[in-house]
């Protein structure tokens, strides 16, 4: 992946009356990157996508594509394609004619259209469905047709708005892998909007977490998970155990529980703070641990188990995960511990 940004978004703002949809948003997206905009409903991610596509006019700021101003171009002149949630396929056209539609509108030679449609049908694995109508396809196949129609035009940038939300869980997991494979194969920069953190974590090279029109953090999925910059990000990405107290040297001083060890945040946190520990970083140990509690519940999920432990003085159960089945039973006394470098100190 090159480090030259393909898209640069500079100080973008957009309001609808009193509602601020985008609040001074700046970020850059690299060439051939799979970039995810992640956040709860109403955080501004779809508005940002629509501004890039040209369907919304920002109040201020700039959007550059390879250094050129995109905002001066109407939507149909931008080398960008937007794939909607609903797929918006023509029910009366076959799969191949759905895919060819945009190329026919551009009045490309018939031979070129035929060759490009055939190539993209091969890429998405639908050559055997070329003559089928959308109603004869499964949800996952319709999703592939919509994707094929978007990439056949060879855009520099493909924008996907909640592309997998209409699919059931199993098909969705398959399509996540498929989208990632396709993105590598066709060499197009993908920007996907989603509120599903698992989806973003499994597909994206980098993620921007948004809330209330602002970008809170941009990082790789692993960086975001291990080093969240705020309580909101820690809470939104994955499951976390939070301990509220006051930052101290070596961790956080938590009422009723004492000094719990953690890694200093950057910049160093002073005053009221949370200590965040991920479930997989907490272990049940022999002998004295950092905390002592009673096993409330164990749940087995195939390859791993979740254990909830009630610790006196802490208001919610502490959740930990382990490989395989749990080696403790409900009602047992458990000693809990974690490595200090795995716990993150966050300002509150």
C-alpha positions in Angstrom: 0.0 0.0 0.0 1.4 3.4 -0.9 1.4 6.2 1.6 0.2 8.9 -0.8 -3.4 9.8 0.2 -5.9 9.3 -2.6 -8.6 11.3 -0.7 -8.0 14.2 1.6 -10.9 15.6 3.6 -10.1 19.0 5.1 -12.1 20.7 7.8 -15.5 19.5 6.5 -18.6 20.9 8.2 -22.3 20.4 7.5 -25.4 21.4 9.4 -29.1 20.8 8.9 -30.7 23.7 10.8 -29.6 23.2 14.4 -28.3 19.7 13.8 -24.6 19.5 13.2 -24.0 16.5 11.0 -20.2 17.1 10.4 -18.1 19.1 12.7 -14.7 20.1 11.3 -13.9 16.6 10.0 -10.4 16.0 8.6 -9.0 12.7 7.4 -7.1 11.1 4.6 -7.6 7.8 2.8 -4.8 6.0 1.0 -4.7 4.5 -2.5 -6.0 0.9 -2.6 -7.0 1.1 1.1 -10.1 -0.5 2.6 -11.2 2.3 4.9 -14.2 2.1 7.3 -16.3 4.9 8.8 -17.8 3.4 12.0 -20.2 4.9 14.5 -23.7 4.8 15.9 -26.7 6.1 13.9 -26.7 9.8 13.4 -22.9 10.2 13.9 -22.4 11.8 10.5 -20.8 8.9 8.6 -23.4 8.6 5.8 -23.4 12.4 5.4 -19.7 12.3 4.9 -20.1 9.6 2.3 -22.8 11.6 0.5 -20.5 14.7 0.5 -17.7 12.7 -1.1 -20.2 11.3 -3.7 -21.6 14.7 -4.5 -25.1 14.2 -3.2 -24.6 16.7 -0.3 -23.0 20.2 -0.4 -20.9 20.9 2.7 -21.1 24.3 4.5 -17.3 24.6 4.6 -14.2 22.5 4.0 -12.6 20.7 1.0 -12.5 17.2 -0.5 -9.5 16.5 -2.7 -9.0 13.4 -4.9 -5.3 13.1 -5.9 -4.9 16.7 -5.0 -7.8 18.0 -7.2 -10.9 19.6 -5.8 -13.8 17.2 -6.0 -16.5 19.6 -4.8 -16.4 21.5 -8.0 -17.5 18.4 -10.0 -21.1 17.2 -10.2 -21.7 13.7 -9.0 -21.8 12.0 -12.4 -18.4 13.6 -13.3 -16.6 12.2 -10.2 -14.6 9.0 -10.6 -16.5 7.6 -7.7 -19.3 5.0 -7.4 -21.7 4.7 -4.5 -23.3 1.4 -3.7 -26.5 1.8 -1.7 -27.9 -0.4 1.1 -30.9 -1.4 -1.0 -28.7 -2.6 -4.0 -31.3 -0.8 -6.3 -31.1 -3.4 -9.0 -33.5 -3.3 -12.0 -35.9 -6.2 -11.5 -36.8 -6.5 -15.2 -33.2 -6.7 -16.4 -31.0 -9.8 -16.3 -27.8 -9.9 -14.1 -25.6 -9.1 -17.1 -27.8 -6.2 -18.3 -28.0 -4.8 -14.8 -24.2 -4.7 -14.7 -23.9 -3.3 -18.3 -26.4 -0.5 -17.7 -23.9 2.2 -16.6 -21.5 1.3 -19.4 -24.3 1.6 -21.9 -25.2 5.0 -20.6 -21.6 6.0 -21.3 -22.1 4.8 -24.9 -19.1 2.5 -24.8 -18.5 0.1 -27.8 -20.6 -3.1 -27.5 -17.5 -5.3 -27.6 -15.9 -3.5 -24.7 -19.1 -3.6 -22.6 -19.4 -7.4 -23.3 -15.8 -8.0 -22.3 -15.9 -5.9 -19.2 -19.2 -7.4 -18.0 -17.9 -10.9 -18.6 -14.7 -10.1 -16.7 -16.5 -8.7 -13.7 -19.0 -11.6 -13.7 -16.0 -13.9 -13.3 -14.5 -11.8 -10.5 -17.7 -12.0 -8.4 -18.3 -15.6 -9.4 -21.7 -15.1 -11.1 -21.0 -16.2 -14.8 -23.6 -19.0 -14.4 -26.2 -16.4 -13.3 -25.7 -13.9 -16.2 -29.2 -14.5 -17.6 -31.0 -14.7 -14.3 -33.3 -11.9 -13.0 -32.6 -10.4 -9.5 -35.7 -12.1 -8.0 -34.1 -15.5 -8.9 -31.0 -14.7 -6.8 -30.2 -15.1 -3.1 -29.5 -12.0 -1.0 -25.7 -12.6 -1.2 -25.9 -13.0 -5.0 -27.9 -9.8 -5.4 -25.2 -8.1 -3.3 -22.6 -9.3 -5.6 -24.5 -8.0 -8.7 -24.7 -4.6 -7.1 -20.9 -4.8 -6.4 -20.2 -5.9 -9.9 -22.2 -3.0 -11.3 -20.2 -0.6 -9.2 -16.8 -1.9 -10.1 -17.4 -2.5 -13.8 -17.1 1.3 -14.3 -13.6 1.1 -12.7 -14.0 4.0 -10.3 -11.0 5.4 -8.4 -13.1 5.2 -5.3 -16.0 2.9 -4.3 -18.3 4.1 -1.5 -20.4 1.4 0.2 -23.2 2.5 2.6 -24.0 -0.4 5.0 -23.4 -2.9 2.2 -24.1 -6.0 4.2 -26.9 -5.0 6.5 -29.7 -6.8 4.6 -27.9 -10.2 4.8 -28.2 -12.8 7.5 -25.3 -13.5 9.8 -23.8 -16.5 8.0 -24.0 -14.9 4.5 -22.7 -11.6 5.9 -19.6 -13.3 7.3 -18.9 -14.9 3.9 -19.5 -11.6 2.1 -17.0 -9.8 4.4 -14.3 -12.1 3.2 -15.5 -11.8 -0.3 -15.5 -7.9 -0.2 -11.9 -8.0 1.1 -10.8 -10.4 -1.6 -12.5 -8.4 -4.3 -11.0 -5.1 -3.1 -7.5 -6.7 -3.4 -8.3 -8.2 -6.8 -9.7 -5.1 -8.5 -7.3 -2.6 -6.8 -10.0 0.0 -6.0 -10.0 2.1 -2.9 -13.1 1.1 -0.8 -14.7 3.3 1.8 -17.4 1.5 3.7 -19.9 3.0 6.2 -21.1 0.7 8.9 -22.4 0.7 12.5 -21.3 -2.9 13.0 -17.9 -2.9 14.6 -17.2 -6.6 13.8 -17.7 -5.8 10.1 -15.3 -2.9 10.3 -12.7 -4.9 12.3 -12.8 -7.9 9.9 -12.6 -5.9 6.6 -10.8 -2.6 7.1 -7.2 -1.6 6.9 -8.0 1.4 8.9 -11.1 2.6 10.8 -12.4 6.1 11.7 -14.7 6.1 14.7 -17.2 8.9 14.5 -19.6 10.4 17.1 -21.8 13.5 16.9 -20.2 14.6 13.7 -16.6 14.3 14.8 -13.9 11.8 14.1 -12.7 10.5 17.5 -9.9 8.2 16.4 -8.3 6.8 13.2 -6.3 3.6 13.5 -5.9 0.0 12.3 -8.4 -2.4 13.8 -5.7 -3.9 16.2 -4.5 -0.4 17.2 -8.0 0.8 17.8 -8.9 -2.3 19.9 -5.7 -2.4 22.0 -5.2 1.4 22.3 -8.5 3.2 22.3 -8.1 7.0 22.7 -11.3 7.5 24.7 -14.0 5.7 26.7 -16.4 6.0 23.8 -14.0 4.2 21.4 -13.2 1.6 24.0 -16.9 1.0 24.6 -17.8 1.0 20.9 -15.1 -1.4 19.7 -15.4 -4.8 21.4 -16.2 -5.6 25.0 -14.4 -4.0 27.8 -14.3 -4.0 31.6 -14.2 -0.4 33.0 -13.0 0.5 36.5 -13.7 4.2 37.5 -11.2 5.9 39.8 -8.3 8.4 39.9 -5.2 8.1 37.8 -2.1 7.2 39.8 1.4 6.1 39.1 1.2 2.6 37.7 -2.6 2.5 37.1 -5.9 3.7 38.5 -6.8 4.0 42.2 -10.4 2.6 42.3 -12.7 3.1 45.4 -13.2 -0.2 47.3 -10.7 -2.1 45.1 -7.4 -0.2 45.5 -4.7 0.5 42.9 -5.3 -1.5 39.8 -2.3 -1.7 37.4 -2.4 -0.3 33.9 -0.4 1.2 31.1 -0.1 5.0 31.1 -2.2 6.6 28.4 -0.7 9.1 26.0 -0.8 12.0 26.9 -0.5 10.9 30.6 -3.9 11.0 32.2 -4.3 13.0 35.4 -7.3 13.2 37.7 -10.5 11.1 37.2 -9.8 8.1 35.0 -11.0 4.7 33.9 -9.0 1.6 33.7 -10.0 -0.5 30.7 -9.2 -4.2 30.5 -10.4 -6.5 27.6 -12.0 -9.8 28.6 -9.3 -12.0 27.0 -6.6 -10.2 29.0 -8.0 -11.2 32.4 -7.0 -14.6 33.8 -8.2 -16.7 36.7 -5.0 -17.4 38.7 -4.0 -19.8 41.5 -3.0 -18.0 44.7 -3.6 -14.3 45.3 -4.8 -12.2 42.4 -5.5 -8.5 41.9 -9.3 -9.1 42.7 -11.3 -11.8 44.3 -14.9 -12.6 43.3 -17.6 -15.2 42.9 -18.3 -16.9 39.5 -21.8 -15.7 38.5 -22.2 -17.4 35.2 -20.2 -19.3 32.5 -21.3 -19.5 28.8 -19.7 -21.8 26.2 -19.6 -20.5 22.6 -17.9 -23.3 20.7 -14.2 -22.4 20.6 -14.3 -20.1 23.7 -16.1 -19.5 26.9 -17.2 -16.3 28.7 -17.0 -16.1 32.5 -18.8 -13.4 34.6 -17.3 -12.8 38.0 -19.0 -10.7 40.7 -16.4 -8.7 42.7 -17.5 -7.1 46.0 -17.3 -3.3 45.7 -17.6 -3.3 41.9 -21.1 -2.5 40.5 -21.1 -4.7 37.4 -19.8 -8.3 36.8 -16.3 -8.6 35.4 -16.3 -10.5 32.1 -13.4 -12.6 31.0 -13.0 -15.1 28.1 -10.9 -18.2 27.8 -10.2 -20.8 25.1 -12.3 -23.9 25.2 -14.7 -24.7 28.0 -14.5 -22.8 31.4 -12.5 -24.6 34.1 -14.6 -23.0 36.9 -18.2 -23.5 37.9 -20.9 -21.2 39.1 -20.5 -20.1 42.7 -16.7 -20.8 42.8 -14.3 -18.2 44.3 -12.0 -16.9 41.6 -8.8 -14.9 41.8 -8.5 -12.5 38.9 -5.3 -10.9 37.4 -4.0 -9.2 34.3 -0.7 -7.9 33.0 -0.3 -4.1 33.6 0.7 -3.5 30.0 -2.6 -4.9 28.8 -4.8 -2.5 30.8 -5.3 1.1 29.4 -5.8 4.2 31.5 -8.4 6.6 29.9 -9.5 10.0 31.0 -13.1 10.4 32.1 
